[in-house]
Amino acid sequence: MRAQSVIALLTIASVQLPMAHAVDSDAVGREYTRQATDVARRVVLAEFAKHPERIHPMSMKCTFQLDRHGGPHDVKVVSNTRDRWAEDTARRALAAAKYPPIPKSVIQQSGSDLASLEYKFELGAKQR
């Protein structure tokens, strides 16, 4: 079964770099955020697609930091249904993923070489 037929909805609620609201006005920061969250979305979906029988409607909050080289740190995943398998699967996928390095201009503007990401996955069966 394809991932699209198992996972009906996957949304990213919010992503923040340490410069708070300044990212909204910085095209480079927005593009980096888009790239990093796209990687996160793809790796989690790929892992869930391997076990469609275990997928059920749920919401998951994922938080982690990326260092200047794109290395993930402090990965945390919590589901609204407390599905340990889903949380562990997402956590492992996010921690093992290869993210793009943070652009130097974003590091200079923010004054930090860490990007903090937080987002929410909404998972559910596709309606026909």
ZAGU-495623 format. One line per field, with one value per atom (N, C-alpha, C): residue number from 1; residue in one letter; x, y, z. Coordinates in steps of 0.2 Angstrom, whole numbers, plus 5000, padded with zeros to 4 digits. Example, Ala and Ser with C-alpha at 12.3 -4.5 7.8 and 13.67 -1.06 7.14 Angstrom:
# residues 2
num = [1  1  1  2  2  2]
residu = [A  A  A  S  S  S]
px = [5066  5062  5066  5064  5068  5064]
py = [4972  4978  4984  4989  4995  5000]
pz = [5039  5039  5039  5035  5036  5039]
//
This chain:
# residues 128
num = [1  1  1  2  2  2  3  3  3  4  4  4  5  5  5  6  6  6  7  7  7  8  8  8  9  9  9  10  10  10  11  11  11  12  12  12  13  13  13  14  14  14  15  15  15  16  16  16  17  17  17  18  18  18  19  19  19  20  20  20  21  21  21  22  22  22  23  23  23  24  24  24  25  25  25  26  26  26  27  27  27  28  28  28  29  29  29  30  30  30  31  31  31  32  32  32  33  33  33  34  34  34  35  35  35  36  36  36  37  37  37  38  38  38  39  39  39  40  40  40  41  41  41  42  42  42  43  43  43  44  44  44  45  45  45  46  46  46  47  47  47  48  48  48  49  49  49  50  50  50  51  51  51  52  52  52  53  53  53  54  54  54  55  55  55  56  56  56  57  57  57  58  58  58  59  59  59  60  60  60  61  61  61  62  62  62  63  63  63  64  64  64  65  65  65  66  66  66  67  67  67  68  68  68  69  69  69  70  70  70  71  71  71  72  72  72  73  73  73  74  74  74  75  75  75  76  76  76  77  77  77  78  78  78  79  79  79  80  80  80  81  81  81  82  82  82  83  83  83  84  84  84  85  85  85  86  86  86  87  87  87  88  88  88  89  89  89  90  90  90  91  91  91  92  92  92  93  93  93  94  94  94  95  95  95  96  96  96  97  97  97  98  98  98  99  99  99  100  100  100  101  101  101  102  102  102  103  103  103  104  104  104  105  105  105  106  106  106  107  107  107  108  108  108  109  109  109  110  110  110  111  111  111  112  112  112  113  113  113  114  114  114  115  115  115  116  116  116  117  117  117  118  118  118  119  119  119  120  120  120  121  121  121  122  122  122  123  123  123  124  124  124  125  125  125  126  126  126  127  127  127  128  128  128]
residu = [M  M  M  R  R  R  A  A  A  Q  Q  Q  S  S  S  V  V  V  I  I  I  A  A  A  L  L  L  L  L  L  T  T  T  I  I  I  A  A  A  S  S  S  V  V  V  Q  Q  Q  L  L  L  P  P  P  M  M  M  A  A  A  H  H  H  A  A  A  V  V  V  D  D  D  S  S  S  D  D  D  A  A  A  V  V  V  G  G  G  R  R  R  E  E  E  Y  Y  Y  T  T  T  R  R  R  Q  Q  Q  A  A  A  T  T  T  D  D  D  V  V  V  A  A  A  R  R  R  R  R  R  V  V  V  V  V  V  L  L  L  A  A  A  E  E  E  F  F  F  A  A  A  K  K  K  H  H  H  P  P  P  E  E  E  R  R  R  I  I  I  H  H  H  P  P  P  M  M  M  S  S  S  M  M  M  K  K  K  C  C  C  T  T  T  F  F  F  Q  Q  Q  L  L  L  D  D  D  R  R  R  H  H  H  G  G  G  G  G  G  P  P  P  H  H  H  D  D  D  V  V  V  K  K  K  V  V  V  V  V  V  S  S  S  N  N  N  T  T  T  R  R  R  D  D  D  R  R  R  W  W  W  A  A  A  E  E  E  D  D  D  T  T  T  A  A  A  R  R  R  R  R  R  A  A  A  L  L  L  A  A  A  A  A  A  A  A  A  K  K  K  Y  Y  Y  P  P  P  P  P  P  I  I  I  P  P  P  K  K  K  S  S  S  V  V  V  I  I  I  Q  Q  Q  Q  Q  Q  S  S  S  G  G  G  S  S  S  D  D  D  L  L  L  A  A  A  S  S  S  L  L  L  E  E  E  Y  Y  Y  K  K  K  F  F  F  E  E  E  L  L  L  G  G  G  A  A  A  K  K  K  Q  Q  Q  R  R  R]
px = [5004  5000  5004  5003  5007  5006  5011  5010  5004  5003  4998  4991  4990  4984  4983  4988  4988  4988  4992  4993  4989  4983  4979  4981  4984  4985  4992  4996  5003  5004  5003  5004  5010  5013  5018  5015  5014  5011  5016  5022  5026  5034  5038  5045  5048  5053  5056  5064  5067  5074  5075  5081  5082  5081  5080  5079  5072  5068  5061  5057  5054  5050  5054  5061  5065  5065  5064  5064  5059  5053  5048  5050  5054  5056  5062  5065  5072  5070  5071  5070  5074  5081  5085  5083  5081  5079  5072  5068  5062  5063  5068  5070  5073  5078  5081  5075  5071  5066  5062  5060  5056  5060  5066  5071  5071  5072  5073  5067  5061  5055  5053  5055  5053  5057  5063  5067  5064  5062  5058  5052  5048  5042  5043  5048  5049  5052  5056  5059  5054  5050  5044  5039  5037  5032  5035  5041  5045  5045  5046  5046  5039  5034  5027  5024  5026  5024  5026  5031  5034  5029  5025  5020  5013  5010  5003  4998  4999  4994  4995  5000  5001  4999  4997  4995  4987  4986  4979  4979  4973  4972  4976  4980  4984  4987  4989  4993  4999  5005  5011  5015  5017  5021  5029  5033  5040  5044  5049  5053  5061  5065  5072  5076  5083  5087  5092  5094  5099  5105  5111  5117  5119  5124  5126  5128  5129  5131  5124  5119  5112  5111  5116  5115  5109  5105  5099  5101  5098  5100  5093  5093  5087  5081  5080  5074  5069  5063  5057  5051  5047  5041  5036  5030  5024  5018  5014  5008  5002  4997  4991  4988  4989  4987  4992  4998  5003  5005  5006  5007  5015  5018  5025  5028  5025  5029  5029  5024  5024  5029  5029  5034  5041  5042  5049  5051  5047  5048  5050  5046  5047  5053  5054  5061  5067  5067  5073  5074  5068  5069  5072  5069  5071  5079  5080  5087  5092  5090  5095  5095  5091  5090  5096  5098  5103  5099  5100  5097  5103  5100  5105  5108  5115  5118  5114  5115  5111  5116  5112  5116  5120  5126  5130  5126  5122  5119  5113  5110  5105  5109  5115  5118  5121  5123  5125  5119  5114  5108  5105  5105  5102  5107  5113  5118  5119  5116  5116  5117  5121  5122  5118  5112  5107  5100  5097  5090  5085  5080  5075  5069  5067  5061  5056  5050  5044  5038  5035  5030  5025  5019  5014  5012  5012  5010  5003  4998  4992  4991  4990  4990  4983  4980  4974  4973  4968  4966  4963  4965  4962  4955  4951  4943  4942  4938  4936  4929]
py = [4994  5000  5006  5011  5017  5022  5026  5030  5035  5037  5042  5039  5032  5029  5028  5028  5026  5033  5037  5043  5049  5051  5056  5063  5065  5071  5072  5076  5077  5085  5088  5095  5097  5103  5106  5112  5112  5117  5123  5122  5128  5125  5130  5129  5135  5135  5141  5140  5145  5146  5151  5151  5155  5162  5165  5172  5174  5169  5170  5173  5179  5182  5185  5186  5188  5183  5177  5172  5173  5176  5177  5182  5187  5192  5190  5184  5182  5177  5178  5173  5167  5168  5162  5158  5161  5157  5153  5156  5153  5147  5148  5142  5137  5138  5133  5129  5133  5130  5125  5127  5123  5117  5117  5112  5107  5109  5105  5101  5105  5102  5097  5098  5093  5087  5087  5081  5077  5081  5078  5074  5078  5075  5068  5069  5063  5057  5058  5052  5049  5053  5050  5046  5049  5046  5040  5040  5034  5028  5030  5024  5022  5026  5024  5020  5022  5018  5011  5009  5002  4998  5001  4997  5001  5000  5004  5001  4995  4992  4995  4998  5001  5008  5011  5018  5019  5024  5025  5033  5036  5043  5045  5050  5052  5059  5063  5069  5068  5070  5069  5076  5078  5084  5082  5085  5083  5090  5089  5095  5092  5096  5094  5100  5100  5105  5103  5107  5106  5110  5107  5111  5114  5118  5121  5117  5110  5105  5102  5103  5099  5093  5092  5086  5087  5082  5083  5081  5085  5084  5085  5082  5083  5081  5076  5074  5072  5075  5072  5072  5066  5065  5063  5066  5064  5064  5058  5058  5059  5061  5062  5056  5050  5044  5040  5043  5039  5033  5033  5027  5026  5022  5021  5019  5015  5013  5019  5022  5028  5033  5035  5040  5038  5031  5029  5029  5027  5026  5033  5038  5045  5048  5046  5049  5046  5040  5037  5039  5040  5043  5050  5054  5061  5061  5057  5057  5055  5050  5047  5051  5056  5060  5064  5066  5070  5077  5082  5088  5093  5098  5103  5107  5109  5113  5120  5123  5130  5135  5139  5144  5149  5151  5156  5162  5164  5171  5170  5164  5163  5163  5160  5159  5166  5170  5177  5181  5181  5185  5183  5176  5174  5174  5174  5174  5167  5162  5155  5150  5145  5140  5134  5135  5130  5132  5128  5129  5125  5128  5124  5123  5116  5115  5112  5114  5111  5110  5105  5104  5098  5098  5093  5089  5083  5078  5076  5077  5074  5068  5062  5056  5053  5050  5047  5043  5039  5035  5040  5038  5042  5040  5045  5045  5044  5040  5039  5040]
pz = [5000  5000  5000  4996  4995  5001  5003  5009  5008  5002  5001  5003  5002  5003  5011  5014  5021  5025  5024  5027  5024  5026  5023  5024  5029  5031  5035  5032  5036  5036  5041  5041  5046  5044  5048  5052  5058  5062  5063  5065  5065  5065  5063  5063  5065  5070  5072  5072  5070  5071  5077  5080  5086  5085  5079  5078  5079  5081  5082  5076  5077  5071  5065  5066  5061  5055  5056  5051  5046  5048  5044  5038  5040  5035  5031  5032  5029  5024  5018  5013  5014  5015  5016  5022  5028  5033  5032  5028  5026  5022  5017  5012  5016  5021  5025  5029  5032  5036  5031  5025  5021  5019  5018  5016  5022  5028  5034  5035  5035  5037  5031  5025  5020  5021  5023  5025  5030  5035  5041  5039  5035  5033  5029  5024  5020  5024  5028  5032  5037  5040  5044  5040  5034  5030  5027  5025  5023  5028  5034  5039  5041  5041  5042  5036  5030  5025  5025  5028  5029  5033  5037  5041  5041  5036  5035  5040  5042  5046  5053  5055  5062  5062  5056  5056  5057  5062  5063  5064  5065  5066  5072  5071  5077  5076  5081  5080  5084  5081  5084  5084  5090  5090  5090  5086  5085  5086  5090  5091  5091  5088  5088  5086  5087  5085  5080  5075  5070  5071  5071  5072  5065  5065  5059  5053  5054  5049  5047  5050  5049  5053  5058  5062  5068  5068  5073  5080  5085  5092  5096  5102  5106  5103  5099  5096  5101  5100  5105  5101  5102  5098  5103  5103  5108  5103  5104  5100  5105  5102  5107  5109  5106  5108  5112  5113  5116  5113  5107  5103  5103  5107  5108  5101  5098  5091  5087  5086  5081  5084  5090  5093  5092  5093  5093  5085  5081  5074  5071  5073  5070  5073  5080  5083  5080  5078  5075  5068  5064  5058  5058  5062  5062  5065  5069  5072  5067  5063  5058  5051  5050  5044  5043  5036  5034  5032  5036  5035  5031  5028  5025  5031  5029  5034  5035  5040  5041  5037  5033  5029  5034  5032  5036  5037  5032  5034  5039  5040  5045  5052  5052  5058  5060  5056  5057  5060  5056  5058  5065  5066  5072  5078  5077  5082  5085  5082  5085  5079  5081  5076  5077  5080  5081  5078  5075  5073  5077  5080  5084  5079  5078  5074  5078  5077  5081  5076  5075  5070  5073  5069  5071  5065  5066  5060  5062  5057  5058  5053  5056  5052  5052  5047  5047  5040  5040  5034  5029  5023  5017  5016  5015  5014  5007  5005  4997  4996]
//
